[in-house]
Amino acid sequence: MPKLVYDPDPETSKQALKHKASGTVVIGMVVDKNGLPTQIHVVSSDSKYLVDGALNAARQYRFEPGTYKGVPVATETEVGISFRTY
């Protein structure tokens, strides 16, 4: 499995703040053999107002790629991104 090595905090949109949206967005992706996220998509979300921030954050993620017999390979994975607005 790939190992997440860089995960910047997601930005909360003005709409999410206005609606006091909180929760988790689960993002699915393929981590390529260079550790970069590709084919990024939303698996589930607690609020539609959190989706854009989660997708933008996921695009910036960096991983140690998954390996098979010691060779880096593309691997499907899911990551939960949590938001809390007050």
C-alpha positions in Angstrom: 0.0 0.0 0.0 1.2 3.6 -0.6 2.2 5.6 2.4 1.1 9.2 2.7 4.1 11.5 3.3 2.7 14.9 2.5 -0.9 16.0 3.3 -1.5 19.7 3.5 -4.6 20.9 5.5 -7.6 21.4 3.3 -9.0 24.9 2.9 -12.6 25.4 4.0 -14.7 27.3 1.5 -16.8 30.4 2.4 -19.9 28.3 1.6 -18.8 25.6 4.1 -18.2 28.2 6.8 -21.5 29.9 6.0 -23.4 26.6 6.4 -21.2 25.5 9.3 -20.4 22.3 7.4 -18.3 19.7 9.2 -17.4 16.1 8.6 -15.4 13.9 6.4 -14.9 13.5 2.7 -13.6 10.1 1.5 -11.4 10.5 -1.6 -10.5 7.6 -3.8 -7.5 7.7 -6.1 -4.8 5.8 -7.8 -1.3 6.5 -6.5 1.1 6.1 -9.5 4.5 4.6 -9.3 6.0 8.0 -8.6 3.8 8.6 -5.6 1.5 11.1 -7.2 -2.3 10.9 -6.9 -4.3 10.3 -10.1 -7.9 9.5 -11.0 -9.0 11.4 -7.9 -12.7 11.1 -7.1 -15.2 11.5 -4.2 -16.3 8.2 -2.6 -18.5 9.8 0.0 -19.0 13.2 1.7 -20.8 14.4 4.8 -21.5 17.7 3.1 -21.4 19.0 -0.5 -19.8 22.2 0.8 -16.6 20.3 1.7 -16.0 18.5 -1.6 -14.0 21.2 -3.4 -11.6 21.7 -0.5 -11.0 18.0 -0.2 -10.4 17.5 -3.9 -7.9 20.4 -3.9 -6.1 19.1 -0.9 -5.9 15.5 -2.4 -4.3 16.9 -5.6 -1.4 18.1 -3.5 -0.9 14.8 -1.6 2.4 12.9 -2.1 3.0 9.3 -1.3 5.7 6.6 -1.1 4.3 4.4 -3.8 3.1 0.9 -3.2 5.4 -1.8 -4.2 5.2 -5.3 -5.6 8.3 -7.5 -5.2 10.2 -4.4 -4.4 9.1 -2.5 -7.5 6.9 0.6 -7.3 3.5 0.1 -8.8 0.3 2.1 -9.2 -2.1 1.3 -6.3 -5.8 2.2 -5.6 -6.4 3.8 -2.2 -8.9 5.9 -0.2 -8.1 8.8 2.1 -10.5 10.4 4.6 -10.2 14.2 4.8 -11.8 15.8 7.9 -13.2 19.3 8.3 -14.4 21.1 11.4 -16.0 24.5 11.2 -17.1 26.5 14.2 
